Amino acid sequence: MKEAVRRAHPFMPNSVDSIKQELLQELGIDSVEALFEQIPASHRVAGTFNFPPTLSAEVELNRHISTLLAKNQSCESHLSFLGGGCWQHYVPAVCQEIMSRSEFLTPVWGTPSSDHGRNQVWFEFNSQLGELIAADMVGMPVYSWGCATGHAIRMASRLTGRHKVLLPRILDPERRAVIANYCEPEEMPSHIAMVDIASDPATGALDLADLKKHLDESVAAVYLETPNYLGIIETQAEEIAAMARAAGAETIVGVDPLSLGILKAPGDYGADIIVGSTQPMGVPMSCGGGLGGFIASRDEPRYAHEYPTLMLSIADTAREGEVGFSMALMHQSSYGSREDGKDWTGNSTYLHAIAGAVYLSLLGPEGMRELGELIIQRAHYAAQRLNTVEGISVPRQQGFFKEFVVNFDGVGKSVAEINAALLERGIFGGIDLTETFPELGRSALYCVTELHTQTDIDHLANTLQEVCS
């Protein structure tokens, strides 16, 4: 039997043994293992991996990757009712076109001399978003809604000197995990305790009695979302903000920006800090990349000096009638002060701000209102239509935006089984809530946006009737 020829990786020159040895000698170590000795042995993989043979040519690599990618099932080939933080909205072609222009794409981050309109479009995005959410100060987008919320909670802790946050029991589990990372373990000096607030079983909104029980002088902030993870619109937001203010705590509101064409803006009912996702505003869905999250507040020094993000400002120049756009408060960010910054902002999604500026300018106030009305009408039609399918019920058929819970207790099949059957028929069913929220029974979170037509919704209902019978 012919022995396999051992090759270095053809696309990684440093994988050649002689180059490896030269690098080790330069570093003054005997093996690569020495670079990882600080990692406990119990945390490291023992043995070797059973990797396939090295691909020796680019054409083989191309074919291999194409074969792997062909296994994907996407929302382009399937009808999708998934949501839960990454939503399928229409992205106008002009958003991607402008965002990809060389004057934006190439210098998206760089020195002031590389600015060819970048700072202005960032400023315009912050201004438009601020008008939408009724806030005077908006920071540059961070990686995700969860990151924005984590930063906001830490801002509130620094502002109040307190180390506890109250947040809804009904919360996106992925977002909760990110927030927990920002709040840090108990052993850390800047640990912030997370306390869940129950929801009212009848309405799905926050239970004010439970909130009152936990709201004391140790609470830095109360966090609420409207609509929440299950799509329910929080009608008590103003009262919650007043309760938090009376206890000396900050009110942080998480919001879907597309809902604000028809719902009251958080800044108008007492929100101190406002967070949310930028993804619905002209950003395509993605897997493994940042979706974008924003942080906003009133334009007061106490808030301004706690932002960990980059800020944009406008000012007159020496030339009469001319204005300039520049970054502000750089020194307090990790960009300006590194480990001494207010927080480490990590990866950024600044290109998304450009797409958002284009999207918001295209729709305008009237377009946002029409979009909000269209989404809520189609989502409510879907809830009513699915509620007619035998064995299926929609517990709340009103008071929600875009997403709603569908219960399958009367079907006799698990949500996983139902979703598998839907997938075989070219449909992505809703997110399985069975383990995350067991009190809801066999339930799934369904999402309906402006992209779903009546035909799509009827097709879903008919297909569910088929797979559930």
Helices and strands as residue ranges (DSSP letters): G 13-15, H 17-27, G 32-36, G 41-43, H 58-69, E 79-80, H 93-99, H 102-105, G 112-114, H 118-133, E 137-138, H 145-160, E 164-168, H 173-183, E 193-197, H 208-214, E 221-225, H 237-246, E 250-255, G 257-261, G 266-268, E 273-277, E 293-297, H 301-304, E 311-316, E 323-328, G 330-332, H 334-337, G 338-340, H 350-386, E 403-407, H 415-424, E 427-428, E 431-432, G 438-440, E 443-447, H 454-468
